[in-house]
Amino acid sequence: MSMLTPPGMGGKYRVTGNQYPRMRRPRSRIRIVTVLVTTVAVLGLAGWGTLQLVDVFGGDAAAKGKAAQAANASKERACKAVATSPGTSGTKPIVYPEPGQLTVNVYNATAKSGLAKKTADQLAARGFKIGTFGNADPEYDRKVKVAALLLGGSGTKAEAALKLVGAQFKGTTTLKPAGPKSKHAAGTVDLMLGKGFTTLASDKNVKKNLVLLAKPSPAPRPAGC
């Protein structure tokens, strides 16, 4: 008789088999609720963080877009202003004096002898008054690299005088208006002949030079225009 047979049953009822029922603890409702609350909280935090990132990066992109639009608009206005501007200073075209109204002092800053007198005679033939001629002072002797260095007074009339004399030369010239305290009068120009000097410009080229010099310098164009 099996030990599991209740007493007095006499073996009438037997417990047979080799499997026994397993007993499981009932699930705790508190634990389930806790898991659900934790999951909801994690999902909520993840969603909030995502929204914050979208807001931050989206805001930066929008700000950069507005800044780029403002820069493009400013650039377009600058280009339009340059296109309609007559020149950098807005001054009127230069009105040149007659050659006979100017006195030119001719100085030779090169090693070639007789260059000052020869050039002075050529300028006199074009109607300019010649004040004096000779060798340049040590300050300029053998130091002028261009065709001619011209020194004059300051102001509109002095500028016109410098450009009128400068237009007579073939090659690069340097114009240097002196300060207000300069000894140079508006109608007097000191001419230093340099190493780059070969000959005076032809009458045709002089006229072209005068036309170019009479116009105000064009305003510099902003990059990208």
Residue pairs with C-beta under 8 A, 6 or more apart in sequence:
1 10
1 11
2 11
2 14
2 15
4 14
4 15
5 11
5 13
5 14
5 15
6 13
75 222
75 224
75 225
78 222
78 225
79 221
79 222
79 224
79 225
82 219
82 220
82 221
82 222
82 225
83 225
85 219
86 216
87 215
87 216
87 217
87 218
87 219
88 216
88 217
88 218
88 219
88 220
89 216
89 217
90 216
91 156
91 216
93 214
93 215
93 216
94 156
94 159
94 160
94 163
94 213
94 214
95 160
95 214
96 160
96 163
96 164
96 210
96 214
97 157
97 160
97 161
97 164
97 187
98 127
99 126
99 127
99 128
99 164
100 127
100 128
100 129
101 187
102 128
102 129
102 161
102 164
102 165
102 187
102 188
102 189
103 128
103 129
103 130
103 131
103 187
103 188
103 189
104 120
104 123
104 128
104 129
104 130
104 131
104 165
104 188
104 189
104 191
105 130
105 131
105 132
105 133
105 188
105 189
105 190
105 191
106 116
106 117
106 119
106 120
106 123
106 130
106 132
106 133
106 191
106 193
107 116
107 133
107 134
107 135
107 136
107 137
107 140
107 190
107 191
107 192
107 193
108 115
108 116
108 133
108 134
108 135
108 136
108 193
109 136
109 140
109 141
109 142
109 143
109 144
109 149
109 192
109 193
109 194
110 142
110 144
110 193
110 194
110 195
110 197
111 142
115 193
115 197
116 133
116 134
116 135
116 193
117 133
119 133
119 191
119 193
119 197
119 200
120 130
120 133
122 200
123 130
123 165
123 168
123 200
124 130
126 168
128 165
131 188
135 141
136 144
136 192
136 193
140 149
140 192
144 192
144 193
144 194
144 195
145 194
145 195
145 196
146 171
146 172
146 173
146 174
146 194
146 195
146 196
147 169
147 170
147 171
147 172
147 173
147 193
147 194
147 196
147 197
147 198
148 166
148 169
148 171
148 173
148 174
148 191
148 192
148 193
148 194
148 196
148 197
149 173
149 174
149 176
149 191
149 192
149 194
150 162
150 165
150 166
150 173
150 174
150 175
150 176
150 189
150 190
150 191
150 192
151 176
151 178
151 184
151 189
151 190
151 192
152 158
152 159
152 161
152 162
152 175
152 176
152 177
152 178
152 184
152 186
152 188
152 189
152 190
153 161
153 177
153 178
153 182
153 184
153 185
153 186
153 188
154 177
154 178
154 179
154 180
154 182
155 177
155 186
157 186
157 187
158 177
158 184
158 185
158 186
159 175
159 177
161 186
161 187
161 188
161 189
162 175
162 177
162 189
163 175
163 210
163 213
163 214
164 210
165 189
165 191
166 173
166 175
166 209
166 213
167 201
167 206
167 209
167 210
167 213
168 200
168 201
168 206
169 197
169 200
169 201
170 198
170 199
170 200
170 201
170 202
170 205
171 196
171 197
171 198
172 196
178 184
184 190
201 209
